[in-house]
Amino acid sequence: MPQSLFRNQVLKALSPEDFALLQPAMRHVELGLKAQ
């Protein structure tokens, strides 16, 4: 998923280089309504 599509403001604020380093370890997790 492109960095610009993330809703997480911390991930969106990373430099493209730092984001690229983290991206291989990321996985999509859906949270229930009460978990947000």
C-alpha positions as CSV (number, residue, x, y, z in Angstrom):
1,M,0.0,0.0,0.0
2,P,1.4,3.4,-0.9
3,Q,2.4,5.6,2.1
4,S,0.0,8.3,1.1
5,L,-3.0,6.0,1.6
6,F,-2.3,5.2,5.3
7,R,-4.5,6.8,7.9
8,N,-1.8,6.6,10.5
9,Q,-0.3,10.1,10.8
10,V,3.1,8.8,12.1
11,L,3.6,6.5,9.1
12,K,2.5,9.3,6.7
13,A,5.0,11.7,8.3
14,L,8.0,9.4,7.8
15,S,10.5,10.1,5.0
16,P,10.0,7.8,2.0
17,E,13.4,6.2,2.8
18,D,12.4,5.4,6.4
19,F,8.9,4.2,5.3
20,A,10.6,1.8,2.8
21,L,12.7,0.3,5.6
22,L,9.6,-0.5,7.7
23,Q,7.3,-1.6,4.9
24,P,8.5,-5.2,4.6
25,A,7.6,-5.8,8.3
26,M,4.1,-4.2,8.0
27,R,0.9,-6.2,7.8
28,H,-2.7,-5.0,7.5
29,V,-4.7,-5.5,10.7
30,E,-8.4,-4.8,11.0
31,L,-9.6,-3.7,14.4
32,G,-13.0,-4.0,15.8
33,L,-15.1,-0.9,16.4
34,K,-14.3,-0.8,20.2
35,A,-10.6,-1.3,19.6
36,Q,-10.2,2.0,17.8
